[in-house]
Amino acid sequence: MKAVMSLATTLFVILWFSAVVPAQEEKQPGQGPLASRFNKADTDGDGKLSPEEFRAKGTFKEVDADGDGYVTFEEFKSHIQKKTDVVPEKPQETSDDSAQTVKYMDLRYAETEGVDKALQSLDIYAPNKASDCPVLVFIHGGGWVGGDKGGRTDFGLQIPRYFTSKGYVVVSINYRLSPAAKHPAHVEDVAKALAWLHNRVEEYGGDSEKIFLVGHSAGAQLACLVATDDRRLKAEGKDLAIIRGVISLDTAAHDLEPPAGWTAPVSEESEACFEKAFGTSLDVLRDASPYRHVARGKGIPTFMLVYAQTTPPGRPWKEMRDHSMGELLRSVGVRAEAYEAPFRTHTSILSEFGRPTDPVTKTAVEFMTSILEGRSADPEFGTTRTLSLEGDSPADVAAKTADAQVKNDEASAHRLIKLLDKDGDNKISKEEATGDWAKIFPHLDKDKDGFVTVEEQSLGGEK
């Protein structure tokens, strides 16, 4: 048991001080990354750490070898070298000169037996020569069954490029996926990634006290859940205070339990994803619902909730959920801002995020900046605000909303085909249309050939 505790102690200290380099490079404070961390903790500049300056409180006596009540740089270095022969290597980095960004790819934040290492890894994008930058952690969507930290092919260019240009370290994380993994595996991985970052992000130029989360779709549910269900971070030795703010981009999963009397689901596609990720138990659905974990006195961070234009019944569901989530957060003393983006679809709210002219992006930057600067919330944030594109007239907004609706229908059709198409022929046969889809199959099969194509599904919602 003592050996296990000693090893745990050593690993904790290693994570706090980040990368360890060979002894000959760490001869005195001020040289090398380990010394840099030491100097940063040494707030009074006396060349030693008092118990108040030493973050790993439980290990102070062990590291203080001579028992004089202070930890010197040599004592810390000696402790590390004495306890382990493993010297972590600096992660391989690549530079994007055009974007002035340094990339650290496929960093493992956890190891679970039988799980592909890629599912528990993350990528970091940092401004060149970054130091003490705020950190934006992106959690991808994909219905808990798909998606990847690389996202779209332009992810490495668009979102990191924009936010690193604004002085942020950007992190994109993977997590275990359904149906192989069920709740709470997804949010447990998010918590593990956040704990890893809180311990290590200073090594990559970030400030561990300025971590923000942004999630899209299923990723937004996970961002909101890890920021309200404090059990997940507590299991990793952390608390909700390590999260400064949450940006939720268009999720229908703030509350997974349909309200009494609600007859229209989010969508059949979404229900199928819900079942794969959470099953059908009401207790599990409630446990996976961020809404159900909101309570006063938990230290829940500030929220920004955004929902996009979608086809009914999805839109009223999301509008109601975002409105209810915002109201509930405010009722327990948490600052929560809610926005509608009528010119965006569920897909385009992500594909446009990170573009300099995108109103959602600009609002997100202002949201984080206001928190970092300690500004209080605008009293008008008690209601949902509607975002608009610069220079748009009401007619422009209506036209762009209609165009966005068409694109959303097409994207939804492709996702549905992918979900139900078992034989890979890019269409749904009557046999493949199970459950409620079997009931409406005759309506969707416009040409009555026994198959539903993408084109037919895109028209399925017309009335």
Number of C-alpha atoms within 10 A of each C-alpha: 6 7 8 9 10 14 13 12 17 21 14 16 19 19 17 22 22 21 19 22 17 12 11 7 13 19 14 16 18 15 12 16 19 24 22 17 18 23 20 12 19 19 14 12 10 10 18 22 24 20 16 13 17 18 15 15 10 12 16 21 15 16 22 19 17 12 11 9 14 21 24 22 21 16 17 23 20 14 17 19 16 10 13 11 8 9 13 12 9 12 13 10 11 12 15 15 9 7 16 15 24 21 23 19 18 20 16 17 21 14 13 10 6 6 12 11 18 18 21 22 22 24 20 24 30 28 27 20 10 20 17 18 24 25 31 26 26 25 27 27 24 16 22 26 18 15 18 18 22 16 16 13 8 11 16 18 14 18 23 27 23 18 22 24 16 13 18 27 32 26 24 27 27 28 29 26 21 20 16 11 17 18 20 15 16 22 24 20 23 26 27 21 26 25 22 17 24 22 18 20 25 24 22 24 21 26 21 20 17 21 26 22 25 22 24 25 25 28 31 27 30 33 29 31 25 28 31 24 24 20 16 22 24 13 13 15 11 17 21 19 17 19 22 21 27 28 26 28 28 32 28 24 27 24 23 23 19 14 9 6 6 8 9 13 14 20 17 14 18 16 15 15 21 20 15 20 24 23 15 13 11 13 10 15 21 17 20 27 21 22 26 19 20 22 17 13 9 16 17 28 20 23 26 22 24 28 27 25 25 24 19 14 14 18 17 16 21 24 22 13 21 29 21 15 22 24 19 17 22 18 14 14 14 20 21 26 26 23 23 20 22 22 25 28 25 25 18 16 25 22 17 17 20 23 16 14 12 16 20 25 20 14 14 21 14 12 20 23 13 13 15 13 8 9 10 9 15 9 7 9 16 16 14 19 14 13 16 19 16 9 8 11 11 10 9 14 16 14 13 17 20 16 14 22 21 17 18 21 22 18 17 21 21 18 15 19 21 16 14 20 17 15 10 10 11 16 21 25 21 15 12 17 18 12 10 9 15 15 11 12 21 16 15 21 19 17 12 11 10 14 20 25 20 21 15 18 24 20 15 18 13 7 4
